[in-house]
Amino acid sequence: MNISQTRRALDELGIRPDKSMGQNFLVNPVAIRRIVNALGDVSGTVLEIGPGLGALTRGLVRAGHRLSVVELHQGMAERLEVEFPDVDVVTGDFLATDPETIPGYPFSAVASNLPYNISSQAVFSLCEPNYDSVEIAVLMFQKELAERLVCLDGGRNYGRLSLLVWPWFSVEKLFDLQPGDFTPRPNVDSSVVVFRRKKQLRFTREEYALFARVVRAAFSTRRKKVVNCLTRVFGKAESTAMLEAAGIDPNLRAERITPEEFAALAGKVTV
C-alpha cells in the first residue's frame, strides 16, 4: 500500500494514528520485500505481530508463507480477515495473548513492524519457552533500540537488552529506514533486525533465570561499580564472593563485563 492508499484505509476505519503508541505504517515496498526475503524458507507457520493494515502481511502471503497474525485494533483485524481469508487473525494484545491459543502454534518464524511502545517486551517474549520453536525473527525497531540489541562489546549501547537475548539468538542489523518510509512520518529512524536461533544453547532454563537475575542486578545503576549493584540483590558478602570466584574486578562497571564473564558470574550464584 502506498501513502495515499494507507491514509484512505485509515480514514475509512476512523483511525488517527497515535505516534505515542508507535503507530507508523510502512509504505516502502522495497523494505517489505527485504523483510520477507530475510525470512528465507520457513517450514512452519510465521507469526506476524501488529500487522495493522496488512502491508507486510500481503508480502508474506505472496511469498507463500502460512501465516497467523495478532492485531490489537478490532477494525483493522476485521479488515485483515476480509482481505486475507487464508490467514488466521487473532484480535488482541500480543503481550497479553497466550501463544498456545494462536492458530499455527508453535511458530517457526516471527515477522513484524513492531509498534515501538512494545518493542522491548516483544523481544523478551521471544526469549521465553513458548517461543523456543522460533528459528528466525525479522523485526523492525527504532534505530536506537536496534543498536542496543546488536551491541555486545561494551559501551553506551551494551546492556540488559542485548545480554538477555544473547543466549538464544544471534542478532544482526539488516538495514535502516528513514521517516519517509512510513505514514505518518515518525520522528526517528528505524532499523530492521534479524534474530537467528543459536544451534548450541549456553543455558538450561534454570541457568538462564540466574543469568537474567545477575544481568538485571548488574545494570540496575549503570554508573555504579558492579559490586554495589549486585549487593542490592545478593548482599555484600555473596556479591564479593561471586565476583572473586568468576575472576571479575568488583570495581568495574557492568558495561565493561563481557557476556561470557556474566555467564561465569551467574554460575557462581549460591543464594
Beta strands, then each sheet from edge to edge (+ up, - down):
strand 1: 25-26
strand 2: 46-49
strand 3: 67-71
strand 4: 88-91
strand 5: 109-113
strand 6: 136-142
strand 7: 169-177
strand 8: 182-183
strand 9: 190-197
sheet 1: 1+ 8-
sheet 2: 4+ 3+ 2+ 5+ 6+ 9- 7+
end
